[in-house]
Amino acid sequence: MCDAPALEDFCPLFEEEAAQRRSLLPGDCSPLVQSPFADTPTAEPPTPTSHHNPAPLLPISPAPRLLPHVDASVLPSLGGFGRHQKQLVVLTWIPALFIGFSQFSDYFLLAQPNGTCLQPSANGSQWTSAPNPLGGTDDVPALQPQVNGTGAEDGDGDGLPCACEERTLELHTGLSQNVVTKWNLVCDSAWKVHIAKFSLLVGSIFGYLVMGVMADWFGRHPVLILSVLFMLVFGLSVAFSINVTMFSTLRFFEGFCLAGLALSLYVLRVELCLPAWRFSMTMVASFLMVGGQLLMPGVAALCRNWPDRDDWQVLQIVIISPFVLMLPYVWIFPESFRWLLTTQHYRRSKAMILAKASQGAGVSCFPAELEQELHKKPQRTCIVKMMSTRNLWKNIVVLCVNSLTGYGIHHCFARSLMDPEAQPTALCHTDYYTMAGIAVATCMALCPMVGLMGRRGGLLTFMIITALASLLQLGLLNLIGKYSLRYDTGTMQLFLRDSLKRKFSVAFSIIGMFSSHAVSTLSIFFCAEITPTVIRGGGLGLVLASAGFGMLTAPIMELHNQKGYFLHHVIFACCTLLCIICLLLLPEPRDQPLPETLADGETFTRQTLLHPGEQHLLLAKSDRDYSRVHDTPLHLSATGGGGGCCFVWSQRKT
């Protein structure tokens, strides 16, 4: 290759320099050709180049590694967000509808019935009760006495309102029988209903934490398949429970598997997309989950009055059975290619690329750097290593608090929205559809807001709206009641005051539910974008578990019969103010590649408000000349030159 003997020793250097120049070409890939000796495509070897007129020798810097830059280099060379990736994203959308069914099944399986006492114990009264629109107890006991057509306000605390030998329980949620009516979980046994509600949420919290770590250690695909299999086992077993204890235990494991399923699908969806597609693809899945919430009353109505089984058993089977459609995901859904590259599973990555090329999935070239890294062993990372970082753990903690606050205060607004004096009807789900409609409106508003203001700006805006709605509801309504009692004494004035107060409460509740739902949704997506791939499952699991703790406050308040509700609302209102300050510390991940390693996540920090040029000018203007600071009396006294100080001071004075 080299004609001059003097340059013979430098030929390898020129060849290396040429290889480096080729590696800097877009995609750093070689075209795939079909080898005559193999059935799978192989990378075409680079053609030798000649150097007849070599340039002067320059210091050669090491070529930059392109494999860690998945969004910028690897995925575009493998077809980008092409047809194959879009098909996989659609496969992550389909289970979102079934997940929505399971997450909102408590409203029907554990709804409080309307009871009528047919044979009172002693006083001959008839006892009725109004169901809670959300399936809880609120301020109304499970059974309330009605004597001579008027309802008593409270029981006597000794179980007298429930002193009934025979009663009838009637549901208003589409089913003719559920878990509460099956095992008569009213009065003294009403606390078991709250335990059953705890079981699904607590199982979800543990599932997010455990399955998130497993997704980082073993991969997203094994967690997905494992969750589907055990979801079918425990979900179908719930329908054959023989008592409420068995029901609550199996619901715990159902929530555990449901959390693993939702988390693995969320991570896979985010890691499949390029930066421009991440948010829109995630919002489609959110719409489908809300669609499951909207369709749930219709599904419950179809399961009513089943001949051989109880209604709630049929409903549980109908909810869980569609997950059978996910069993083929074992073969048709691959492992996350991004996770394989980041954890150095290079042999599996190569096999996946060749399989895509053989299937015509739009793969036009092969990363040449991948061949040089095949000898490396896989390296896994646990979420615990997040504590050794400086910025990343702070970002995740801020998002955990945001998620907890969003879901916790959402229940406060939802309870204020409910009308305790409304009469239930058999086919009326006003409160249920109101919450679902607010969720749909939130998803529709998030798309333009995030596109216009970015992730951090949108999250900050919705958090400010949540704080204002909460503070106005807590403060303004009390002021209305205080001053109206001072100046209004007539019956009509009191009625107008209560009507005005109710309208303001409903308005603030709707605004608060809208903004708090947006805060919780954005916090989860924000975490998925700023958490590195090596610990994305664990980081997202922490934020989702925090959201579960926020949702857990609802059954806790119901268990205590809403005692301390005002303090509960005040605490979360203070948390919103704290979150507003902390949100300013988060980075802006819009149109940015996903961080892959802990080092990438550590450098993914908040951008400065000033441009680099403006910041340089600001620093230049602040430069001062401090060369004569040693002449000052303060400096002389500090260095021990007291006499000199007096001499200089006397000279200046004269």
C-alpha positions as CSV (number, residue, x, y, z in Angstrom):
1,M,0.0,0.0,0.0
2,C,2.9,2.4,0.7
3,D,5.6,3.0,-1.9
4,A,8.1,5.0,0.1
5,P,10.2,2.8,2.5
6,A,10.3,5.6,5.0
7,L,6.6,5.5,5.4
8,E,6.3,1.8,5.6
9,D,6.1,1.8,9.4
10,F,3.4,4.3,9.4
11,C,1.0,2.4,7.1
12,P,-1.0,0.9,9.9
13,L,-1.5,4.5,11.2
14,F,-2.9,5.6,7.9
15,E,-5.2,2.6,7.8
16,E,-6.4,3.3,11.3
17,E,-7.0,6.9,10.4
18,A,-9.0,5.9,7.4
19,A,-11.0,3.5,9.5
20,Q,-11.7,6.3,12.0
21,R,-12.9,8.6,9.2
22,R,-15.2,5.9,7.9
23,S,-16.5,5.4,11.5
24,L,-17.5,9.1,11.6
25,L,-19.8,8.7,8.6
26,P,-23.5,8.9,9.4
27,G,-24.7,5.8,11.2
28,D,-21.3,4.1,11.3
29,C,-22.6,1.1,9.6
30,S,-21.8,-1.3,6.8
31,P,-24.4,-2.3,4.2
32,L,-25.9,-5.7,4.7
33,V,-25.3,-8.2,2.0
34,Q,-26.3,-11.8,1.7
35,S,-23.4,-14.2,2.2
36,P,-23.3,-17.2,-0.1
37,F,-22.1,-19.4,2.8
38,A,-24.7,-18.4,5.3
39,D,-28.5,-18.0,5.6
40,T,-28.4,-14.8,7.5
41,P,-27.2,-11.4,6.3
42,T,-23.7,-10.4,7.3
43,A,-21.9,-7.2,7.3
44,E,-19.9,-6.3,4.1
45,P,-16.2,-6.0,4.9
46,P,-14.7,-2.5,4.3
47,T,-12.8,-2.2,1.0
48,P,-9.1,-1.4,1.3
49,T,-8.0,2.1,0.5
50,S,-4.7,3.3,-0.9
51,H,-2.5,6.2,0.2
52,H,-0.2,7.2,-2.6
53,N,0.0,10.8,-1.4
54,P,-0.2,10.7,2.4
55,A,-1.0,13.9,4.2
56,P,1.3,15.1,6.9
57,L,0.9,13.1,10.1
58,L,-1.4,14.5,12.7
59,P,-2.1,13.3,16.2
60,I,-5.0,10.8,16.0
61,S,-7.7,11.1,18.6
62,P,-9.8,8.0,19.5
63,A,-13.0,7.6,17.5
64,P,-16.1,8.5,19.5
65,R,-18.2,5.5,20.5
66,L,-21.6,5.5,18.8
67,L,-23.3,2.6,20.5
68,P,-24.1,4.5,23.7
69,H,-25.9,7.1,21.6
70,V,-29.0,5.0,20.7
71,D,-31.4,7.8,19.7
72,A,-28.8,9.8,17.7
73,S,-26.9,7.0,16.0
74,V,-28.1,3.5,16.4
75,L,-31.8,3.6,15.9
76,P,-31.7,5.9,12.8
77,S,-29.3,3.5,11.1
78,L,-31.7,0.6,11.9
79,G,-34.7,2.2,10.3
80,G,-35.6,4.8,13.0
81,F,-39.3,4.8,14.1
82,G,-40.3,2.7,11.1
83,R,-43.1,0.3,10.4
84,H,-41.8,-2.5,12.7
85,Q,-41.4,-0.1,15.7
86,K,-44.9,1.3,15.1
87,Q,-46.4,-2.2,15.1
88,L,-44.7,-2.9,18.4
89,V,-46.1,0.3,19.9
90,V,-49.6,-0.7,18.8
91,L,-49.1,-3.9,20.6
92,T,-48.4,-2.0,23.8
93,W,-51.6,0.0,23.4
94,I,-54.0,-2.9,23.3
95,P,-53.5,-4.1,26.9
96,A,-54.0,-0.5,28.1
97,L,-57.8,-0.9,27.7
98,F,-57.8,-4.1,29.8
99,I,-55.6,-2.4,32.4
100,G,-58.2,0.3,32.7
101,F,-60.9,-2.3,33.3
102,S,-58.9,-3.8,36.2
103,Q,-57.9,-0.5,37.8
104,F,-61.6,0.7,38.1
105,S,-63.2,-2.6,39.0
106,D,-63.4,-1.7,42.7
107,Y,-66.2,0.7,41.9
108,F,-68.4,-2.2,40.9
109,L,-67.0,-5.1,42.9
110,L,-66.9,-3.2,46.3
111,A,-69.7,-0.6,45.8
112,Q,-71.8,0.1,48.9
113,P,-75.5,-1.0,48.5
114,N,-78.7,0.7,49.5
115,G,-80.2,-1.4,52.4
116,T,-83.7,-1.6,53.7
117,C,-84.5,-3.4,57.0
118,L,-87.5,-5.6,56.8
119,Q,-87.6,-6.8,60.4
120,P,-86.3,-4.3,62.9
121,S,-85.0,-5.7,66.2
122,A,-87.1,-3.7,68.7
123,N,-88.3,-0.2,67.8
124,G,-90.1,-1.1,64.6
125,S,-88.2,1.4,62.5
126,Q,-87.2,0.9,58.9
127,W,-83.6,1.3,58.0
128,T,-82.2,2.5,54.7
129,S,-78.9,3.7,53.4
130,A,-77.6,5.7,50.5
131,P,-74.6,4.4,48.6
132,N,-71.5,6.3,48.3
133,P,-70.9,7.3,44.6
134,L,-67.3,6.2,44.9
135,G,-67.9,3.0,46.8
136,G,-66.9,4.4,50.2
137,T,-68.8,5.5,53.3
138,D,-68.3,9.3,53.4
139,D,-70.3,10.8,56.2
140,V,-73.2,8.4,55.8
141,P,-73.1,5.1,57.8
142,A,-73.7,1.8,56.0
143,L,-77.3,1.7,57.2
144,Q,-79.2,4.7,58.5
145,P,-82.5,4.7,60.3
146,Q,-85.6,6.2,58.7
147,V,-88.4,6.7,61.3
148,N,-91.8,8.0,60.0
149,G,-90.2,8.8,56.6
150,T,-87.5,11.1,58.0
151,G,-83.8,10.1,58.1
152,A,-81.9,10.4,61.3
153,E,-78.5,12.1,61.0
154,D,-76.3,9.5,62.8
155,G,-76.5,6.3,64.7
156,D,-76.0,6.0,68.4
157,G,-72.5,4.5,68.1
158,D,-73.6,1.2,69.6
159,G,-74.6,-0.5,66.4
160,L,-78.3,0.4,66.9
161,P,-78.8,1.5,63.3
162,C,-77.7,-1.9,62.2
163,A,-79.8,-3.8,64.7
164,C,-81.8,-5.6,62.1
165,E,-82.8,-9.2,61.8
166,E,-83.6,-9.2,58.1
167,R,-82.6,-6.7,55.4
168,T,-82.5,-6.3,51.6
169,L,-79.4,-4.8,49.9
170,E,-79.8,-3.2,46.5
171,L,-77.0,-2.0,44.2
172,H,-77.0,1.0,41.8
173,T,-73.8,0.3,39.9
174,G,-75.1,-2.1,37.2
175,L,-74.7,-5.3,39.1
176,S,-77.4,-7.1,41.0
177,Q,-74.9,-8.7,43.4
178,N,-71.3,-7.9,44.3
179,V,-68.8,-8.8,47.1
180,V,-70.5,-6.6,49.7
181,T,-73.9,-8.1,49.1
182,K,-72.5,-11.7,48.7
183,W,-71.0,-11.8,52.2
184,N,-73.1,-9.1,53.8
185,L,-70.2,-6.7,54.5
186,V,-72.2,-3.9,56.1
187,C,-72.4,-2.4,59.6
188,D,-69.9,-4.2,61.8
189,S,-68.3,-6.0,58.8
190,A,-68.0,-2.8,56.7
191,W,-64.3,-2.5,57.6
192,K,-63.5,-5.6,55.5
193,V,-64.6,-3.7,52.4
194,H,-61.8,-1.1,53.0
195,I,-59.3,-3.9,53.6
196,A,-60.3,-5.3,50.2
197,K,-59.7,-1.9,48.6
198,F,-56.3,-1.7,50.3
199,S,-55.3,-5.1,49.0
200,L,-55.3,-4.0,45.3
201,L,-53.5,-0.7,45.9
202,V,-50.9,-2.2,48.3
203,G,-50.3,-5.0,45.9
204,S,-49.7,-2.5,43.1
205,I,-47.3,-0.5,45.3
206,F,-45.2,-3.6,46.0
207,G,-45.5,-4.6,42.3
208,Y,-44.1,-1.3,41.0
209,L,-41.1,-1.5,43.4
210,V,-40.2,-5.2,42.8
211,M,-41.0,-5.5,39.1
212,G,-39.2,-2.2,38.4
213,V,-36.0,-3.6,39.8
214,M,-36.5,-6.9,38.0
215,A,-37.1,-5.1,34.7
216,D,-33.7,-3.5,35.1
217,W,-31.9,-6.7,36.1
218,F,-33.5,-9.3,33.9
219,G,-35.1,-7.2,31.1
220,R,-38.4,-5.8,30.2
221,H,-39.7,-8.8,28.2
222,P,-39.4,-11.4,31.0
223,V,-41.2,-9.1,33.4
224,L,-44.0,-8.6,30.9
225,I,-44.5,-12.3,30.2
226,L,-44.3,-13.2,33.9
227,S,-46.8,-10.5,34.8
228,V,-49.3,-11.7,32.1
229,L,-49.1,-15.4,33.2
230,F,-49.6,-14.7,36.9
231,M,-52.2,-12.0,36.2
232,L,-54.3,-14.7,34.5
233,V,-53.8,-17.1,37.4
234,F,-54.5,-14.8,40.3
235,G,-57.2,-12.7,38.4
236,L,-59.3,-15.7,37.5
237,S,-58.8,-17.2,41.0
238,V,-60.4,-14.0,42.5
239,A,-63.7,-15.0,40.8
240,F,-63.8,-18.3,42.7
241,S,-63.1,-16.8,46.2
242,I,-65.1,-18.5,49.0
243,N,-64.8,-15.7,51.5
244,V,-63.7,-12.1,51.8
245,T,-60.3,-13.1,53.2
246,M,-59.4,-15.1,50.2
247,F,-60.8,-12.4,47.9
248,S,-58.6,-9.7,49.5
249,T,-55.5,-11.9,49.4
250,L,-55.9,-12.8,45.8
251,R,-56.6,-9.2,44.9
252,F,-53.2,-8.3,46.5
253,F,-51.4,-10.6,44.0
254,E,-53.6,-9.4,41.2
255,G,-52.5,-5.8,41.9
256,F,-48.9,-6.9,42.1
257,C,-49.1,-8.5,38.6
258,L,-51.1,-5.6,37.2
259,A,-48.4,-3.2,38.3
260,G,-45.7,-5.3,36.6
261,L,-47.7,-5.4,33.5
262,A,-48.4,-1.7,33.4
263,L,-44.8,-0.8,34.2
264,S,-43.1,-3.0,31.6
265,L,-45.5,-1.8,28.9
266,Y,-44.8,1.8,29.8
267,V,-41.0,1.4,29.7
268,L,-41.1,-0.6,26.4
269,R,-43.3,2.0,24.8
270,V,-41.0,4.9,25.8
271,E,-37.8,3.0,24.7
272,L,-39.2,2.1,21.3
273,C,-39.9,5.7,20.3
274,L,-37.6,8.4,19.0
275,P,-37.7,11.7,20.9
276,A,-40.3,13.3,18.6
277,W,-42.8,10.4,19.1
278,R,-42.5,9.6,22.8
279,F,-45.2,11.8,24.3
280,S,-47.8,11.3,21.6
281,M,-47.5,7.5,21.7
282,T,-47.8,7.6,25.5
283,M,-50.9,9.8,25.5
284,V,-52.6,7.4,23.1
285,A,-52.2,4.7,25.8
286,S,-53.6,7.1,28.4
287,F,-56.6,7.7,26.2
288,L,-57.2,3.9,26.0
289,M,-57.0,3.5,29.8
290,V,-59.6,6.2,30.2
291,G,-61.6,4.5,27.5
292,G,-61.6,1.4,29.7
293,Q,-62.9,3.5,32.6
294,L,-65.7,4.8,30.4
295,L,-66.7,1.4,29.1
296,M,-66.7,-0.3,32.5
297,P,-70.3,0.5,33.5
298,G,-71.5,-1.0,30.2
299,V,-69.5,-4.1,30.8
300,A,-71.0,-4.4,34.3
301,A,-74.5,-4.0,32.9
302,L,-73.9,-6.9,30.5
303,C,-72.8,-9.1,33.4
304,R,-76.0,-8.5,35.3
305,N,-78.3,-11.4,36.2
306,W,-76.1,-14.2,34.9
307,P,-77.9,-17.5,35.3
308,D,-75.2,-19.8,36.8
309,R,-72.8,-17.4,38.5
310,D,-72.9,-14.3,40.6
311,D,-72.7,-11.1,38.7
312,W,-69.4,-10.0,40.3
313,Q,-67.8,-13.4,39.4
314,V,-68.8,-13.0,35.8
315,L,-67.5,-9.4,35.7
316,Q,-64.1,-10.5,37.2
317,I,-63.8,-13.2,34.6
318,V,-64.7,-10.9,31.7
319,I,-62.1,-8.3,33.0
320,I,-59.3,-10.8,33.2
321,S,-60.0,-13.1,30.2
322,P,-58.8,-10.5,27.5
323,F,-55.2,-10.8,28.9
324,V,-55.1,-14.2,27.2
325,L,-54.5,-12.3,24.0
326,M,-51.1,-11.3,25.4
327,L,-49.8,-14.8,25.6
328,P,-48.4,-14.7,22.0
329,Y,-46.3,-11.8,23.1
330,V,-43.8,-14.4,24.2
331,W,-42.9,-14.9,20.5
332,I,-44.0,-11.7,18.7
333,F,-42.7,-9.1,21.2
334,P,-38.9,-8.7,21.4
335,E,-36.7,-7.5,24.2
336,S,-36.0,-3.7,24.4
337,F,-33.1,-3.2,21.9
338,R,-32.1,-0.1,23.9
339,W,-31.8,-2.0,27.1
340,L,-29.7,-4.7,25.4
341,L,-27.2,-2.2,24.1
342,T,-27.0,-0.2,27.3
343,T,-26.4,-3.3,29.5
344,Q,-23.9,-4.7,26.9
345,H,-25.9,-7.7,25.7
346,Y,-24.2,-7.2,22.4
347,R,-24.6,-10.8,21.1
348,R,-28.3,-10.7,21.7
349,S,-28.4,-7.2,20.0
350,K,-26.6,-8.6,16.9
351,A,-29.0,-11.5,16.7
352,M,-32.0,-9.1,16.9
353,I,-30.6,-6.9,14.1
354,L,-30.0,-9.9,11.8
355,A,-33.5,-11.2,12.6
356,K,-35.0,-7.8,11.7
357,A,-33.0,-7.7,8.5
358,S,-34.1,-11.2,7.5
359,Q,-37.7,-10.2,8.1
360,G,-37.4,-7.0,6.0
361,A,-38.0,-4.7,8.9
362,G,-36.2,-1.7,7.3
363,V,-32.7,-2.5,8.5
364,S,-30.3,-1.2,5.8
365,C,-27.0,-1.3,7.6
366,F,-25.1,-3.0,10.4
367,P,-23.3,-1.0,13.2
368,A,-19.6,-1.8,12.6
369,E,-18.7,-1.0,16.2
370,L,-21.0,-3.7,17.5
371,E,-18.6,-6.4,16.1
372,Q,-15.8,-5.0,18.2
373,E,-17.8,-5.2,21.4
374,L,-19.0,-8.8,21.2
375,H,-16.4,-10.0,23.7
376,K,-17.7,-7.8,26.6
377,K,-19.8,-9.3,29.3
378,P,-23.3,-7.9,30.3
379,Q,-23.4,-5.3,33.1
380,R,-26.5,-4.7,35.1
381,T,-27.3,-1.8,37.4
382,C,-29.6,-1.6,40.4
383,I,-31.7,1.4,41.4
384,V,-29.8,1.5,44.7
385,K,-26.8,3.0,42.8
386,M,-28.9,6.0,42.2
387,M,-27.9,7.2,45.7
388,S,-24.3,7.6,44.6
389,T,-25.3,10.3,42.1
390,R,-25.5,14.0,42.8
391,N,-28.4,15.3,40.7
392,L,-30.3,12.2,39.5
393,W,-31.7,11.1,42.8
394,K,-32.9,14.6,43.6
395,N,-34.9,14.7,40.3
396,I,-36.5,11.3,41.0
397,V,-37.4,12.4,44.6
398,V,-39.0,15.6,43.3
399,L,-41.1,13.6,40.8
400,C,-42.1,11.1,43.5
401,V,-43.4,14.0,45.7
402,N,-45.2,15.4,42.7
403,S,-46.9,12.1,41.9
404,L,-47.9,11.6,45.5
405,T,-49.3,15.1,45.8
406,G,-51.2,14.8,42.5
407,Y,-53.0,11.6,43.3
408,G,-53.5,12.5,47.0
409,I,-55.1,15.9,46.4
410,H,-57.2,14.4,43.5
411,H,-59.2,12.5,46.1
412,C,-59.8,15.7,48.1
413,F,-61.2,17.5,45.0
414,A,-63.3,14.4,44.1
415,R,-64.9,14.2,47.5
416,S,-65.7,17.9,47.4
417,L,-67.4,17.4,44.0
418,M,-69.8,14.7,45.3
419,D,-73.2,15.9,46.4
420,P,-74.1,14.0,49.6
421,E,-77.8,14.9,49.2
422,A,-78.1,13.4,45.7
423,Q,-80.5,10.5,45.3
424,P,-79.0,7.5,43.6
425,T,-80.8,5.9,40.6
426,A,-80.4,2.5,39.1
427,L,-78.6,3.7,35.9
428,C,-77.1,6.9,37.1
429,H,-73.3,7.1,37.3
430,T,-73.0,10.9,37.3
431,D,-70.0,11.2,39.5
432,Y,-68.2,8.2,37.8
433,Y,-68.7,9.7,34.4
434,T,-67.8,13.2,35.6
435,M,-64.4,11.9,36.8
436,A,-63.9,10.0,33.5
437,G,-64.8,13.1,31.5
438,I,-62.3,15.2,33.5
439,A,-59.7,12.5,32.7
440,V,-60.5,12.7,29.0
441,A,-60.3,16.5,29.0
442,T,-57.0,16.4,30.8
443,C,-55.5,14.1,28.2
444,M,-56.8,16.3,25.4
445,A,-55.3,19.5,27.1
446,L,-52.0,17.9,27.9
447,C,-51.1,17.4,24.2
448,P,-51.1,21.1,23.1
449,M,-49.8,22.4,26.5
450,V,-46.8,20.1,26.5
451,G,-46.1,20.8,22.9
452,L,-46.2,24.5,23.5
453,M,-44.5,24.8,26.9
454,G,-42.5,21.6,27.2
455,R,-42.5,19.0,30.0
456,R,-41.2,21.2,32.8
457,G,-43.3,24.2,31.8
458,G,-46.5,22.2,31.5
459,L,-45.9,20.4,34.8
460,L,-45.2,23.7,36.5
461,T,-48.3,25.4,35.1
462,F,-50.7,22.6,36.1
463,M,-49.1,22.4,39.6
464,I,-49.7,26.2,40.0
465,I,-53.4,25.7,39.0
466,T,-53.7,22.9,41.4
467,A,-52.3,25.0,44.3
468,L,-54.6,27.9,43.5
469,A,-57.7,25.8,43.2
470,S,-56.8,24.1,46.5
471,L,-56.1,27.3,48.4
472,L,-59.2,29.1,47.1
473,Q,-61.4,26.1,48.0
474,L,-60.0,26.0,51.5
475,G,-59.9,29.8,52.1
476,L,-62.4,31.5,49.9
477,L,-65.3,29.2,50.8
478,N,-64.7,29.7,54.5
479,L,-64.7,33.5,54.0
480,I,-68.0,33.2,52.2
481,G,-69.5,31.3,55.1
482,K,-68.0,33.6,57.7
483,Y,-69.2,36.9,56.3
484,S,-72.6,35.6,55.1
485,L,-73.3,34.4,58.7
486,R,-72.3,37.9,60.0
487,Y,-74.6,39.9,57.7
488,D,-77.3,37.5,56.4
489,T,-79.9,36.5,58.9
490,G,-82.9,35.5,56.7
491,T,-83.7,32.0,55.4
492,M,-83.4,33.1,51.8
493,Q,-80.0,34.6,52.4
494,L,-78.8,31.4,54.0
495,F,-80.1,29.4,51.1
496,L,-78.3,31.7,48.6
497,R,-75.1,31.5,50.7
498,D,-75.2,27.7,50.7
499,S,-76.0,27.6,46.9
500,L,-73.2,30.0,46.1
501,K,-70.8,28.1,48.3
502,R,-71.7,24.8,46.6
503,K,-71.2,26.3,43.2
504,F,-67.8,27.6,44.0
505,S,-66.9,24.3,45.6
506,V,-67.9,22.4,42.5
507,A,-66.1,24.8,40.2
508,F,-62.8,24.6,42.2
509,S,-63.1,20.8,42.5
510,I,-63.4,20.4,38.7
511,I,-60.5,22.6,38.1
512,G,-58.4,20.9,40.8
513,M,-59.2,17.4,39.5
514,F,-58.3,18.5,36.0
515,S,-55.0,20.0,37.0
516,S,-54.0,17.3,39.5
517,H,-54.7,14.5,37.0
518,A,-52.4,16.3,34.6
519,V,-49.7,16.7,37.3
520,S,-49.7,13.0,38.1
521,T,-49.7,11.9,34.4
522,L,-46.8,14.3,33.5
523,S,-44.8,13.3,36.6
524,I,-44.8,9.7,35.5
525,F,-43.8,10.5,31.9
526,F,-41.2,13.0,33.1
527,C,-39.5,10.3,35.2
528,A,-39.5,7.9,32.2
529,E,-37.6,10.5,30.2
530,I,-35.0,11.7,32.6
531,T,-34.2,8.3,34.2
532,P,-31.3,6.4,32.5
533,T,-32.1,3.2,30.7
534,V,-30.1,1.1,33.1
535,I,-32.4,2.0,36.0
536,R,-35.5,3.2,34.2
537,G,-37.6,0.4,35.5
538,G,-36.6,1.1,39.1
539,G,-37.0,4.9,38.9
540,L,-40.4,4.6,37.2
541,G,-41.4,2.1,39.8
542,L,-40.6,4.6,42.6
543,V,-42.7,7.3,41.0
544,L,-45.6,4.9,40.3
545,A,-45.4,3.5,43.9
546,S,-45.6,7.1,45.2
547,A,-48.7,7.6,43.0
548,G,-50.1,4.4,44.6
549,F,-49.6,5.9,48.1
550,G,-51.5,9.0,47.0
551,M,-54.4,6.9,45.8
552,L,-54.2,4.9,49.1
553,T,-55.3,8.0,51.0
554,A,-58.9,7.6,49.7
555,P,-59.7,4.3,51.4
556,I,-57.8,5.4,54.5
557,M,-60.0,8.4,54.8
558,E,-63.1,6.3,54.2
559,L,-62.0,3.8,56.9
560,H,-61.9,6.7,59.4
561,N,-65.3,7.9,58.2
562,Q,-63.7,11.1,56.6
563,K,-62.4,12.3,60.0
564,G,-59.5,14.7,59.6
565,Y,-60.5,15.4,56.0
566,F,-59.8,19.1,56.2
567,L,-56.3,18.6,57.6
568,H,-55.7,16.0,54.9
569,H,-56.5,18.6,52.3
570,V,-54.4,21.3,54.0
571,I,-51.3,19.0,54.1
572,F,-51.6,18.3,50.3
573,A,-52.2,22.0,49.6
574,C,-48.9,22.8,51.3
575,C,-47.2,20.0,49.3
576,T,-48.3,21.7,46.1
577,L,-46.5,24.9,47.2
578,L,-43.4,22.9,47.9
579,C,-43.6,21.1,44.6
580,I,-43.8,24.4,42.7
581,I,-40.4,25.4,44.1
582,C,-38.8,22.1,43.5
583,L,-40.0,21.8,39.9
584,L,-37.7,24.7,38.9
585,L,-34.8,22.4,39.5
586,L,-35.8,19.8,36.9
587,P,-34.3,19.6,33.4
588,E,-36.3,19.9,30.2
589,P,-36.2,16.6,28.3
590,R,-38.3,17.6,25.3
591,D,-36.6,16.6,22.0
592,Q,-33.7,15.3,23.9
593,P,-32.3,11.7,23.6
594,L,-33.0,9.4,26.5
595,P,-30.1,9.1,28.9
596,E,-28.7,5.6,28.8
597,T,-26.2,5.3,31.7
598,L,-25.9,6.9,35.2
599,A,-23.3,9.3,33.8
600,D,-25.8,10.5,31.1
601,G,-28.5,10.9,33.7
602,E,-26.1,12.8,36.0
603,T,-25.2,15.3,33.2
604,F,-28.9,15.7,32.3
605,T,-29.4,18.8,34.4
606,R,-31.4,22.0,34.2
607,Q,-30.3,24.5,31.6
608,T,-29.4,28.0,32.5
609,L,-31.8,30.8,31.8
610,L,-29.0,32.8,30.1
611,H,-27.4,31.9,26.8
612,P,-23.7,31.2,26.9
613,G,-22.9,34.5,25.2
614,E,-25.0,36.5,27.6
615,Q,-23.6,34.7,30.6
616,H,-20.0,35.5,29.4
617,L,-20.9,39.2,29.0
618,L,-22.4,39.2,32.5
619,L,-19.3,37.7,34.0
620,A,-17.1,40.1,32.0
621,K,-18.9,43.2,33.4
622,S,-18.5,42.0,37.0
623,D,-14.6,41.9,36.7
624,R,-13.1,44.5,39.0
625,D,-9.5,45.6,39.8
626,Y,-8.6,44.4,43.3
627,S,-4.9,45.1,43.0
628,R,-5.0,47.9,45.6
629,V,-6.9,45.9,48.2
630,H,-3.7,45.6,50.3
631,D,-3.7,49.4,50.9
632,T,-7.0,49.3,52.8
633,P,-7.0,49.6,56.6
634,L,-9.0,46.4,57.0
635,H,-6.5,44.4,55.0
636,L,-3.6,45.9,57.0
637,S,-5.3,45.1,60.3
638,A,-6.1,41.5,59.2
639,T,-2.4,40.9,58.2
640,G,-1.0,42.3,61.5
641,G,0.1,45.6,60.1
642,G,-1.7,47.7,62.7
643,G,0.9,50.4,62.9
644,G,1.0,50.8,59.2
645,C,-2.7,51.1,59.2
646,C,-2.6,54.0,61.6
647,F,0.2,55.6,59.6
648,V,-1.7,55.3,56.3
649,W,-4.9,56.6,58.0
650,S,-3.1,59.5,59.5
651,Q,-1.5,60.4,56.2
652,R,-4.9,60.3,54.4
653,K,-6.4,62.3,57.2
654,T,-3.7,65.0,56.9
